[in-house]
């Protein structure tokens, strides 16, 4: 269960990091990295979890639902990041600044971003 929670948190944070990007070149680079990393991570996690789940007698339906939840967390994180960056007001600016590693610039639309390391 801790492994699943860890992978779920990892996926959510990856999506959030991508959604918080305001620079197109940084977002493209990060997306490329997430795409390659996500394929490898998903393959390894699926093989490991299926082996354990099938040995423990978990049904195929529950296995598919669990993996489906893991897969949807990355896009959910991306949407949350986009909402935070696109929301007007000071609270959204503070949230975006806290969630991003880097110094916020003077303009609201140009927040300097680095990759969120976790």
VMD Tcl script that builds the backbone (N, CA, C; Angstrom):
set m [mol new atoms 354]
animate dup $m
set s [atomselect $m all]
$s set {name element resname resid chain x y z} {
  {N N UNK 1 A 0.818 -1.200 0.000}
  {CA C UNK 1 A 0.000 0.000 0.000}
  {C C UNK 1 A 0.864 1.267 0.000}
  {N N UNK 2 A 1.980 1.229 0.727}
  {CA C UNK 2 A 2.876 2.387 0.760}
  {C C UNK 2 A 3.491 2.631 -0.612}
  {N N UNK 3 A 3.781 1.556 -1.334}
  {CA C UNK 3 A 4.337 1.685 -2.681}
  {C C UNK 3 A 3.349 2.385 -3.606}
  {N N UNK 4 A 2.089 1.990 -3.534}
  {CA C UNK 4 A 1.057 2.604 -4.373}
  {C C UNK 4 A 0.889 4.077 -4.023}
  {N N UNK 5 A 0.882 4.396 -2.740}
  {CA C UNK 5 A 0.765 5.792 -2.318}
  {C C UNK 5 A 1.959 6.605 -2.807}
  {N N UNK 6 A 3.145 6.021 -2.737}
  {CA C UNK 6 A 4.346 6.711 -3.202}
  {C C UNK 6 A 4.305 6.994 -4.693}
  {N N UNK 7 A 3.894 6.016 -5.480}
  {CA C UNK 7 A 3.796 6.206 -6.929}
  {C C UNK 7 A 2.695 7.215 -7.256}
  {N N UNK 8 A 1.588 7.146 -6.537}
  {CA C UNK 8 A 0.487 8.094 -6.757}
  {C C UNK 8 A 0.938 9.523 -6.448}
  {N N UNK 9 A 1.634 9.718 -5.354}
  {CA C UNK 9 A 2.147 11.047 -5.000}
  {C C UNK 9 A 3.142 11.531 -6.042}
  {N N UNK 10 A 4.008 10.637 -6.484}
  {CA C UNK 10 A 4.997 10.962 -7.498}
  {C C UNK 10 A 4.317 11.432 -8.786}
  {N N UNK 11 A 3.307 10.712 -9.232}
  {CA C UNK 11 A 2.584 11.079 -10.446}
  {C C UNK 11 A 1.882 12.424 -10.294}
  {N N UNK 12 A 1.263 12.650 -9.155}
  {CA C UNK 12 A 0.567 13.907 -8.910}
  {C C UNK 12 A 1.542 15.080 -8.934}
  {N N UNK 13 A 2.693 14.920 -8.296}
  {CA C UNK 13 A 3.684 15.999 -8.268}
  {C C UNK 13 A 4.297 16.246 -9.642}
  {N N UNK 14 A 4.481 15.199 -10.428}
  {CA C UNK 14 A 4.976 15.391 -11.793}
  {C C UNK 14 A 3.992 16.221 -12.611}
  {N N UNK 15 A 2.724 15.888 -12.511}
  {CA C UNK 15 A 1.709 16.646 -13.240}
  {C C UNK 15 A 1.615 18.080 -12.757}
  {N N UNK 16 A 1.703 18.273 -11.451}
  {CA C UNK 16 A 1.656 19.619 -10.882}
  {C C UNK 16 A 2.840 20.447 -11.368}
  {N N UNK 17 A 4.013 19.844 -11.414}
  {CA C UNK 17 A 5.198 20.541 -11.901}
  {C C UNK 17 A 5.015 20.983 -13.348}
  {N N UNK 18 A 4.480 20.121 -14.169}
  {CA C UNK 18 A 4.245 20.470 -15.572}
  {C C UNK 18 A 3.191 21.566 -15.691}
  {N N UNK 19 A 2.137 21.477 -14.920}
  {CA C UNK 19 A 1.071 22.471 -14.986}
  {C C UNK 19 A 1.493 23.851 -14.508}
  {N N UNK 20 A 2.510 23.925 -13.665}
  {CA C UNK 20 A 2.971 25.212 -13.141}
  {C C UNK 20 A 3.930 25.936 -14.081}
  {N N UNK 21 A 4.332 25.305 -15.155}
  {CA C UNK 21 A 5.279 25.924 -16.081}
  {C C UNK 21 A 4.607 27.052 -16.847}
  {N N UNK 22 A 5.279 28.187 -16.936}
  {CA C UNK 22 A 4.761 29.314 -17.711}
  {C C UNK 22 A 5.599 29.578 -18.951}
  {N N UNK 23 A 6.758 28.967 -19.038}
  {CA C UNK 23 A 7.630 29.105 -20.203}
  {C C UNK 23 A 7.447 27.886 -21.097}
  {N N UNK 24 A 7.166 28.125 -22.378}
  {CA C UNK 24 A 6.862 27.030 -23.289}
  {C C UNK 24 A 8.050 26.092 -23.490}
  {N N UNK 25 A 9.259 26.623 -23.568}
  {CA C UNK 25 A 10.414 25.744 -23.777}
  {C C UNK 25 A 10.665 24.878 -22.547}
  {N N UNK 26 A 10.482 25.447 -21.354}
  {CA C UNK 26 A 10.636 24.655 -20.126}
  {C C UNK 26 A 9.549 23.589 -20.042}
  {N N UNK 27 A 8.337 23.950 -20.415}
  {CA C UNK 27 A 7.231 22.990 -20.372}
  {C C UNK 27 A 7.450 21.865 -21.381}
  {N N UNK 28 A 7.959 22.201 -22.564}
  {CA C UNK 28 A 8.216 21.181 -23.577}
  {C C UNK 28 A 9.314 20.222 -23.134}
  {N N UNK 29 A 10.386 20.766 -22.577}
  {CA C UNK 29 A 11.467 19.920 -22.068}
  {C C UNK 29 A 10.974 19.010 -20.953}
  {N N UNK 30 A 10.224 19.582 -20.032}
  {CA C UNK 30 A 9.703 18.806 -18.914}
  {C C UNK 30 A 8.720 17.742 -19.407}
  {N N UNK 31 A 7.870 18.100 -20.364}
  {CA C UNK 31 A 6.928 17.133 -20.907}
  {C C UNK 31 A 7.654 15.960 -21.561}
  {N N UNK 32 A 8.719 16.258 -22.307}
  {CA C UNK 32 A 9.502 15.185 -22.945}
  {C C UNK 32 A 10.110 14.256 -21.909}
  {N N UNK 33 A 10.654 14.839 -20.846}
  {CA C UNK 33 A 11.227 14.029 -19.776}
  {C C UNK 33 A 10.184 13.184 -19.064}
  {N N UNK 34 A 9.031 13.784 -18.797}
  {CA C UNK 34 A 7.951 13.056 -18.126}
  {C C UNK 34 A 7.427 11.936 -19.023}
  {N N UNK 35 A 7.355 12.195 -20.327}
  {CA C UNK 35 A 6.877 11.178 -21.258}
  {C C UNK 35 A 7.777 9.948 -21.243}
  {N N UNK 36 A 9.073 10.156 -21.344}
  {CA C UNK 36 A 10.013 9.035 -21.322}
  {C C UNK 36 A 10.022 8.357 -19.952}
  {N N UNK 37 A 10.117 9.168 -18.915}
  {CA C UNK 37 A 10.139 8.646 -17.544}
  {C C UNK 37 A 8.831 7.923 -17.219}
  {N N UNK 38 A 7.724 8.508 -17.634}
  {CA C UNK 38 A 6.416 7.916 -17.344}
  {C C UNK 38 A 6.236 6.557 -17.990}
  {N N UNK 39 A 6.729 6.414 -19.213}
  {CA C UNK 39 A 6.623 5.118 -19.887}
  {C C UNK 39 A 7.402 4.053 -19.128}
  {N N UNK 40 A 8.631 4.376 -18.766}
  {CA C UNK 40 A 9.465 3.411 -18.049}
  {C C UNK 40 A 8.908 3.109 -16.654}
  {N N UNK 41 A 8.504 4.150 -15.934}
  {CA C UNK 41 A 7.958 3.966 -14.592}
  {C C UNK 41 A 6.663 3.158 -14.632}
  {N N UNK 42 A 5.785 3.495 -15.552}
  {CA C UNK 42 A 4.504 2.784 -15.649}
  {C C UNK 42 A 4.695 1.319 -15.987}
  {N N UNK 43 A 5.628 1.025 -16.884}
  {CA C UNK 43 A 5.896 -0.372 -17.236}
  {C C UNK 43 A 6.408 -1.158 -16.039}
  {N N UNK 44 A 7.367 -0.584 -15.336}
  {CA C UNK 44 A 7.949 -1.273 -14.178}
  {C C UNK 44 A 6.930 -1.437 -13.055}
  {N N UNK 45 A 6.179 -0.380 -12.774}
  {CA C UNK 45 A 5.184 -0.439 -11.699}
  {C C UNK 45 A 4.088 -1.440 -12.033}
  {N N UNK 46 A 3.621 -1.440 -13.274}
  {CA C UNK 46 A 2.569 -2.373 -13.670}
  {C C UNK 46 A 3.029 -3.816 -13.519}
  {N N UNK 47 A 4.234 -4.113 -13.981}
  {CA C UNK 47 A 4.732 -5.488 -13.852}
  {C C UNK 47 A 4.880 -5.901 -12.396}
  {N N UNK 48 A 5.430 -5.009 -11.569}
  {CA C UNK 48 A 5.626 -5.344 -10.153}
  {C C UNK 48 A 4.290 -5.523 -9.436}
  {N N UNK 49 A 3.366 -4.608 -9.670}
  {CA C UNK 49 A 2.077 -4.684 -8.975}
  {C C UNK 49 A 1.241 -5.861 -9.457}
  {N N UNK 50 A 1.250 -6.140 -10.737}
  {CA C UNK 50 A 0.458 -7.266 -11.246}
  {C C UNK 50 A 0.949 -8.583 -10.655}
  {N N UNK 51 A 2.237 -8.717 -10.540}
  {CA C UNK 51 A 2.781 -9.960 -9.960}
  {C C UNK 51 A 2.299 -10.128 -8.518}
  {N N UNK 52 A 2.419 -9.063 -7.735}
  {CA C UNK 52 A 2.011 -9.131 -6.330}
  {C C UNK 52 A 0.506 -9.314 -6.210}
  {N N UNK 53 A -0.254 -8.559 -7.009}
  {CA C UNK 53 A -1.703 -8.638 -6.906}
  {C C UNK 53 A -2.238 -10.002 -7.332}
  {N N UNK 54 A -1.705 -10.556 -8.391}
  {CA C UNK 54 A -2.191 -11.852 -8.847}
  {C C UNK 54 A -1.817 -12.955 -7.867}
  {N N UNK 55 A -0.648 -12.862 -7.266}
  {CA C UNK 55 A -0.262 -13.860 -6.263}
  {C C UNK 55 A -1.139 -13.769 -5.019}
  {N N UNK 56 A -1.614 -12.554 -4.704}
  {CA C UNK 56 A -2.451 -12.382 -3.516}
  {C C UNK 56 A -3.935 -12.645 -3.809}
  {N N UNK 57 A -4.287 -12.835 -5.068}
  {CA C UNK 57 A -5.668 -13.164 -5.410}
  {C C UNK 57 A -6.549 -11.960 -5.684}
  {N N UNK 58 A -5.982 -10.797 -5.903}
  {CA C UNK 58 A -6.775 -9.613 -6.223}
  {C C UNK 58 A -7.384 -9.782 -7.616}
  {N N UNK 59 A -8.626 -9.404 -7.763}
  {CA C UNK 59 A -9.318 -9.595 -9.036}
  {C C UNK 59 A -8.725 -8.693 -10.127}
  {N N UNK 60 A -8.928 -9.099 -11.361}
  {CA C UNK 60 A -8.454 -8.313 -12.494}
  {C C UNK 60 A -9.123 -6.941 -12.516}
  {N N UNK 61 A -10.397 -6.902 -12.190}
  {CA C UNK 61 A -11.145 -5.644 -12.198}
  {C C UNK 61 A -10.540 -4.644 -11.214}
  {N N UNK 62 A -10.278 -5.086 -9.996}
  {CA C UNK 62 A -9.693 -4.186 -8.987}
  {C C UNK 62 A -8.289 -3.757 -9.375}
  {N N UNK 63 A -7.537 -4.643 -10.021}
  {CA C UNK 63 A -6.199 -4.297 -10.486}
  {C C UNK 63 A -6.265 -3.189 -11.543}
  {N N UNK 64 A -7.186 -3.332 -12.476}
  {CA C UNK 64 A -7.333 -2.338 -13.543}
  {C C UNK 64 A -7.790 -1.005 -12.965}
  {N N UNK 65 A -8.717 -1.030 -12.024}
  {CA C UNK 65 A -9.187 0.206 -11.388}
  {C C UNK 65 A -8.038 0.893 -10.648}
  {N N UNK 66 A -7.250 0.143 -9.909}
  {CA C UNK 66 A -6.118 0.713 -9.163}
  {C C UNK 66 A -5.095 1.337 -10.103}
  {N N UNK 67 A -4.763 0.638 -11.173}
  {CA C UNK 67 A -3.813 1.195 -12.146}
  {C C UNK 67 A -4.408 2.399 -12.871}
  {N N UNK 68 A -5.693 2.374 -13.118}
  {CA C UNK 68 A -6.361 3.522 -13.738}
  {C C UNK 68 A -6.279 4.768 -12.874}
  {N N UNK 69 A -6.426 4.589 -11.577}
  {CA C UNK 69 A -6.303 5.723 -10.656}
  {C C UNK 69 A -4.879 6.267 -10.684}
  {N N UNK 70 A -3.889 5.383 -10.677}
  {CA C UNK 70 A -2.497 5.827 -10.738}
  {C C UNK 70 A -2.217 6.609 -12.016}
  {N N UNK 71 A -2.792 6.164 -13.118}
  {CA C UNK 71 A -2.544 6.807 -14.407}
  {C C UNK 71 A -3.202 8.185 -14.484}
  {N N UNK 72 A -4.356 8.361 -13.878}
  {CA C UNK 72 A -5.066 9.642 -13.990}
  {C C UNK 72 A -4.522 10.720 -13.060}
  {N N UNK 73 A -3.701 10.370 -12.095}
  {CA C UNK 73 A -3.212 11.379 -11.156}
  {C C UNK 73 A -2.253 12.377 -11.796}
  {N N UNK 74 A -1.481 11.978 -12.790}
  {CA C UNK 74 A -0.557 12.907 -13.450}
  {C C UNK 74 A -1.332 14.010 -14.190}
  {N N UNK 75 A -2.344 13.678 -15.004}
  {CA C UNK 75 A -3.123 14.755 -15.634}
  {C C UNK 75 A -3.894 15.613 -14.628}
  {N N UNK 76 A -4.355 15.009 -13.554}
  {CA C UNK 76 A -5.054 15.790 -12.513}
  {C C UNK 76 A -4.093 16.818 -11.909}
  {N N UNK 77 A -2.872 16.391 -11.629}
  {CA C UNK 77 A -1.866 17.325 -11.108}
  {C C UNK 77 A -1.583 18.440 -12.096}
  {N N UNK 78 A -1.515 18.105 -13.384}
  {CA C UNK 78 A -1.300 19.128 -14.405}
  {C C UNK 78 A -2.421 20.142 -14.450}
  {N N UNK 79 A -3.655 19.665 -14.334}
  {CA C UNK 79 A -4.797 20.583 -14.329}
  {C C UNK 79 A -4.796 21.487 -13.104}
  {N N UNK 80 A -4.445 20.934 -11.960}
  {CA C UNK 80 A -4.362 21.751 -10.741}
  {C C UNK 80 A -3.302 22.836 -10.917}
  {N N UNK 81 A -2.154 22.473 -11.483}
  {CA C UNK 81 A -1.109 23.463 -11.740}
  {C C UNK 81 A -1.566 24.552 -12.691}
  {N N UNK 82 A -2.271 24.179 -13.752}
  {CA C UNK 82 A -2.782 25.169 -14.700}
  {C C UNK 82 A -3.792 26.107 -14.048}
  {N N UNK 83 A -4.635 25.555 -13.203}
  {CA C UNK 83 A -5.629 26.388 -12.509}
  {C C UNK 83 A -4.934 27.376 -11.580}
  {N N UNK 84 A -3.922 26.910 -10.867}
  {CA C UNK 84 A -3.210 27.794 -9.943}
  {C C UNK 84 A -2.498 28.918 -10.699}
  {N N UNK 85 A -1.816 28.578 -11.793}
  {CA C UNK 85 A -1.087 29.592 -12.560}
  {C C UNK 85 A -2.048 30.555 -13.246}
  {N N UNK 86 A -3.171 30.052 -13.723}
  {CA C UNK 86 A -4.111 30.892 -14.454}
  {C C UNK 86 A -5.091 31.670 -13.595}
  {N N UNK 87 A -5.158 31.365 -12.312}
  {CA C UNK 87 A -6.128 32.046 -11.450}
  {C C UNK 87 A -5.671 33.475 -11.159}
  {N N UNK 88 A -6.597 34.410 -11.164}
  {CA C UNK 88 A -6.233 35.785 -10.859}
  {C C UNK 88 A -6.114 35.996 -9.352}
  {N N UNK 89 A -5.416 37.035 -8.991}
  {CA C UNK 89 A -5.367 37.417 -7.593}
  {C C UNK 89 A -4.074 37.060 -6.891}
  {N N UNK 90 A -3.929 37.655 -5.744}
  {CA C UNK 90 A -2.712 37.524 -4.962}
  {C C UNK 90 A -2.543 36.123 -4.392}
  {N N UNK 91 A -3.624 35.504 -3.943}
  {CA C UNK 91 A -3.536 34.160 -3.355}
  {C C UNK 91 A -2.991 33.170 -4.386}
  {N N UNK 92 A -3.482 33.236 -5.621}
  {CA C UNK 92 A -2.997 32.338 -6.671}
  {C C UNK 92 A -1.526 32.596 -6.961}
  {N N UNK 93 A -1.116 33.862 -6.948}
  {CA C UNK 93 A 0.285 34.202 -7.180}
  {C C UNK 93 A 1.169 33.620 -6.079}
  {N N UNK 94 A 0.713 33.729 -4.839}
  {CA C UNK 94 A 1.480 33.192 -3.714}
  {C C UNK 94 A 1.560 31.668 -3.808}
  {N N UNK 95 A 0.448 31.009 -4.105}
  {CA C UNK 95 A 0.450 29.550 -4.254}
  {C C UNK 95 A 1.395 29.106 -5.361}
  {N N UNK 96 A 1.325 29.763 -6.510}
  {CA C UNK 96 A 2.196 29.396 -7.618}
  {C C UNK 96 A 3.656 29.625 -7.268}
  {N N UNK 97 A 3.941 30.694 -6.557}
  {CA C UNK 97 A 5.316 30.988 -6.162}
  {C C UNK 97 A 5.844 29.974 -5.158}
  {N N UNK 98 A 5.002 29.557 -4.234}
  {CA C UNK 98 A 5.421 28.581 -3.221}
  {C C UNK 98 A 5.649 27.218 -3.866}
  {N N UNK 99 A 4.775 26.826 -4.780}
  {CA C UNK 99 A 4.874 25.508 -5.389}
  {C C UNK 99 A 6.002 25.404 -6.406}
  {N N UNK 100 A 6.477 26.525 -6.887}
  {CA C UNK 100 A 7.571 26.508 -7.848}
  {C C UNK 100 A 8.867 26.786 -7.126}
  {N N UNK 101 A 9.920 26.138 -7.580}
  {CA C UNK 101 A 11.242 26.415 -7.042}
  {C C UNK 101 A 11.824 27.490 -7.927}
  {N N UNK 102 A 12.175 28.603 -7.359}
  {CA C UNK 102 A 12.692 29.730 -8.123}
  {C C UNK 102 A 12.122 31.016 -7.574}
  {N N UNK 103 A 12.609 32.123 -8.068}
  {CA C UNK 103 A 12.168 33.427 -7.591}
  {C C UNK 103 A 11.099 33.980 -8.524}
  {N N UNK 104 A 9.980 34.452 -7.973}
  {CA C UNK 104 A 8.957 35.041 -8.837}
  {C C UNK 104 A 9.440 36.375 -9.385}
  {N N UNK 105 A 9.135 36.652 -10.641}
  {CA C UNK 105 A 9.515 37.931 -11.223}
  {C C UNK 105 A 8.443 38.967 -10.904}
  {N N UNK 106 A 8.653 40.172 -11.404}
  {CA C UNK 106 A 7.717 41.248 -11.078}
  {C C UNK 106 A 6.393 41.103 -11.817}
  {N N UNK 107 A 6.400 40.511 -13.010}
  {CA C UNK 107 A 5.162 40.355 -13.771}
  {C C UNK 107 A 4.456 39.080 -13.355}
  {N N UNK 108 A 3.149 39.134 -13.260}
  {CA C UNK 108 A 2.334 37.994 -12.828}
  {C C UNK 108 A 2.417 36.844 -13.822}
  {N N UNK 109 A 2.502 37.143 -15.102}
  {CA C UNK 109 A 2.478 36.083 -16.101}
  {C C UNK 109 A 3.846 35.467 -16.345}
  {N N UNK 110 A 4.897 36.045 -15.851}
  {CA C UNK 110 A 6.243 35.537 -16.085}
  {C C UNK 110 A 6.884 35.117 -14.769}
  {N N UNK 111 A 6.521 33.963 -14.282}
  {CA C UNK 111 A 7.122 33.441 -13.053}
  {C C UNK 111 A 8.298 32.566 -13.445}
  {N N UNK 112 A 9.464 32.885 -12.916}
  {CA C UNK 112 A 10.667 32.093 -13.191}
  {C C UNK 112 A 10.492 30.729 -12.564}
  {N N UNK 113 A 10.699 29.678 -13.323}
  {CA C UNK 113 A 10.490 28.342 -12.774}
  {C C UNK 113 A 11.728 27.489 -12.944}
  {N N UNK 114 A 11.892 26.629 -12.002}
  {CA C UNK 114 A 12.885 25.566 -12.057}
  {C C UNK 114 A 12.088 24.289 -11.897}
  {N N UNK 115 A 12.717 23.155 -12.009}
  {CA C UNK 115 A 12.010 21.905 -11.851}
  {C C UNK 115 A 11.805 21.615 -10.375}
  {N N UNK 116 A 10.603 21.244 -10.039}
  {CA C UNK 116 A 10.271 20.862 -8.660}
  {C C UNK 116 A 10.865 19.498 -8.397}
  {N N UNK 117 A 11.782 19.431 -7.458}
  {CA C UNK 117 A 12.451 18.167 -7.159}
  {C C UNK 117 A 11.774 17.535 -5.959}
  {N N UNK 118 A 11.528 16.271 -6.048}
  {CA C UNK 118 A 10.907 15.546 -4.962}
  {C C UNK 118 A 11.498 14.185 -4.856}
}
mol reanalyze $m
mol bondsrecalc $m
mol representation Tube
mol addrep $m
